[in-house]
């Protein structure tokens, strides 16, 4: 009579946690089993050698991975010689493997989900607090996208609190660029290059470098009715394109100030900026033509916050005038 394959009959197609048992007759050593599991880059696993009272030598392995692992993948990895079943209680399985005197081989760290605990949410919270990932990166991660989308508002608040703690210092060296000149001179291209970290004193227009100019931490304002919808503290540089004084001068003075934390109004919820080094304003007009109807005191404060006045000509020539300290 053919021996019944318990694993094949009762195991699901895939699971994030598996318990394996394999006879020493079917695998060379404990190290061999470890090497095979390591080859699959599983997040966490544990391997232990065990000899029963009947002197039956075998190995146990406990596997945990963020993505579901197929039953057949493990079956093929161990050449269909192992008993494989899903883990029903991770904490008990770990305790079982640690019962003998021999210390089990540990790879990674097991995440034990307690009743009512949202493990994915806890992981995402830790990654944001520790600065390992932004909310946008989590939304783009297929492992966490669904949970991140569901809790994105709360995760944004966690992210904002982290940036608030990081940005309490005053940025006395903040750079504010006012780039102006005729249309077609390359002002927007220069703005993107500066946002990507290029030095204004060394910059030269080059078509071959254009693909390097767009930077993921740049927030581009080109809709002046709702300029801050979607912005968050991960954007370190703000570029105001085609600027002609569309936003209130008091708001602009706050944005350009040396204090990195400010709150701004958005359609969906108030947003917090924690930008650090550069504010870039791109305009077709010289600064004397901007905010002409505002009080002189406010206009003076606006000009005083600008550190670099950059004139760009149609021939891509750049003339920089820096504010005196």
N, C-alpha and C positions, 0 to 999 in steps of 0.2 A: 504493500500500500504506500502510495506516495505521501511523503511528509507534508503536512499542511503548512503553507507559508503564512504565518500569523501577520507579519508586517504587511504583506501585500493585501491581505483580506481586510485589515482593520485600520491601516494607516491612511490619513488623508493624502491628497496629491501633493500638498505643500504645507509647510509650517515654518514659523520663525524659530522653533525650539524642538530639537530632536534628541532622543536618548538611544545610543547605539551599544550593542554587545556583539563581540566577535571572538571566536575561539582562537587561541594561540596557534592552533594547527593551520589557520588560514591567513595569518599575517606574521611576518618575520619577527617583529619586536614592537615594543611600545614606541620606540623612536620612529619606526616606519609609519605607524598610525599617525603620529604627530606630524610627520612630514607631509602625509597625504592631506590632512586637514589644513595645514598651513598653506598648501598649494592653492586652496580655494579662497583664501583671504577672508575667512569668517571672522566676524567681530570678536566673538568670545568662544572658547571651547576648553574643556577639561578632559584629561585622559588619565586613567588609573588602571593598574594591573591588579588582578584579583585571582586568588587560588581558593577554590571551595574546599569544604571538609572532605569531599570525595576526590580531592587533588585534580580538580578540573581547572586548568589554567585558561584565563580569558581576559579580555580587556573591555572596559566600559569607556564610553565617550559621551560627553554632553555638549551640544552645539547650540549656539544662539547667534542669530544674524538679524540685522535691521530689515532686510527684505526676506520674504518667504523663500525657503529653500525647498526645491522639489525632492520628493521621496526618491524618484528615479536617479537624481543626481548623486545622492548619497549611496544608493544601491550600486551604481556603476563605479563610484569611487572605491568602494570596498569589494568590487568584483562579485557582487550578489552573494557574499558569504556572511553578512552581518544581519543580526536581528535589529530592526529599526522601528521605533515607535515614537509618536509625538509626546512631548513632555506635558504632563497634566498639572504638576505642581513643581515649579522650578526650585523653590527653596528646599523642598524635601528631597529632590533629586541631588542637589548639591550636598546636602547633609549626608545622604546615602553614600555618595562617592568619597566622602571624607571620613567614613567610619573606620577604615583600617588604619594601621600605623603608617603605611606607606603614604608619603605626601603626593597628592595628584599633581600632574603637570597642568599649569594654568596659563592660558593665553587670553589676554584682554580682561575685561571686567564685566561680569554678568549684571544685567539690569533686572532687578526683581520687582515686578509690578504687584503692588498690594491692592486689595479690593477697593474699588472706588478711585484709584489713582490714575491720572492721565499721564502715562509715561512719556508719550511723544511731546506733550505740552511741557512737561518738566525738562526734557532734553532741549527743546527749543529755547525755553527761558534761560537755561544755563549757557547755551551758545551765544545768546544775545548779550547777557550780562558780562560774560567773559570776553566779548568782542571777537568771537570766532566766526560769527555769521551775522549778517544783517537780515531784517525781515524780508527784504526783496530777494535775497539769496535763498531763504527758506521757502518763499513762494515759488521759486524756480526749481526747487529740489523735489523730484517726484516722490521721495520718501516722506516728505513732510507737507507737501503743497496743500493737501485737503484740510489738514488740521490748521495749518498756518492761515489759510483763507478764512476758516471759520472763526479764528481768534485773532485776526490780524489787528483789530483795533486795540485790544489789550496788549498785544506784542509790540505795537508801535509806541505805546505808553512806556513799556519797559525800556525800549530802545532810547526814547527821549530822555528818560531818567539817567541812563548810562552816559549819554552825551552831555547832559547837564553837569554831571560830576566831573567829566573829563575837561569841560570847557569853562571852568570857573575863573581861570586866569584872565587877565586883560591882555588883549593882543595889541601891544604898542607897535608891533612891526607889521600890522595889517597893511596890505597893498590894495588900493582902490584905483582902478584905471578908468579914465575917461577917454575913449577912442572915438575920434570924429574925422570927418572928411567926406569927399564926394562919393556917390554911389559907384560900386564897381572897383573900388581900390583894394579890397581885401580886408576890410575891417572885421567882418564876422569870422573870417579865417584866422586872423590874428587873435581874436578873442578866444577861440577854441584852443589855439596853441598855448596861450597863457594859462587857460584853465587846466591844460595837460601838464603844466609845470615848466614851460619854456621860459628862458630868461629874456626879458625885453631888450636888454643891452646887446644880446648876442643873436637875436632872432633874425633870420632871413627867409623870405618866402621861397618855398620849394614845393613843386607839385608832387614830388616823390614822397614827401613827408606828410601830405594832407591826411592820409589814413591814420596817422598817429595823433592827430589833433583832438579828435572827439574823446572825451574822458567821461567815465561812468560816474564820477563824483561831481559833475557839472550839472547845475540846474539852469535850463534855458528858459527865460521869460520872453515869450513872444505873443502871449495872450494877456493883454493888460487889464481885461475885465475881471479875470479870475487867475491872477499870476501865480498863486501859491497852492492851487489845488493839486494835491499829490506830493507836495514837497515834504521832506522829512530831514532829520539831522544828518543823514548819511551823505547828503550833498554838501560838499565842502566849498564849492565855488558857485556864485550866482552870476549869470550873464544876462543883462538886460539888453535885448537886441532891438534895433530900430527905435531907440528911446527918444522921446520928444516931450518929456515931462508928463506922461500919462498918469503916473501915480502921484499921490500927494507928497509934497516936499518934506513934510514932517515924517512920513513913513520912510522915505529914502534916507533921511538923516539918521533915523534909528538903525536902519539896515547897515549903513556905512560906518556906524560908530565903532569904537574899539572894544565894546562889550559884546561877547559872542552869543549870549543867550537873549533872544527876544521872541515874543509871541506875536503872531500875525493872524489875521482873520481869513478863513477859508470857507467855502460854501458848506462843506460837510462837517468840519470841526476845526477849531483853532489849531494852528500849527506852531511848532517851536523850531526856530533856526539855531543851529550851533556851528555855523560856518566859521572857519578859522582864519584863512589867510587872504583870499582874494575876492573882491567884488569888481565886476567888469561891466561898464556901461558903454554901449555902442550907439552912436548917433550920427546922423548926417549933418548935425548942426554944432557949431562951436558952443562952448558952455555959456557964453554971453547971451545966446538966443534962447536959453532954457529958463523957465520959471520967471519970465520978465514981469509978470503981474504980482509976484509974491513980495512980501516985505524984505527989505534989504538985509535985515538981520538973519532971516532964514536962508537967503541966497548965499550970504557970506559963510554960514555954517556948512552949507552944501559944498561950496568950493573948497573950504578948508579941509574937508574930509578926503578929498581926492589927492592921492600921492603922485600919480603919473598922468600928465596930459599928453596924449599920443595923437599926432596928426598924421593921417595916412593919405597919400596922394593917389591919383589914378595909376601911376607907374609903380605902385607898391613900395614907394619910399616912405620911410618912417622917421618922424621927427619927435623926439621925446623931451618933454620939459618936466622935471621933477620938482615937487613942492619942497621948498626949503624947510629944514628941520625947525 
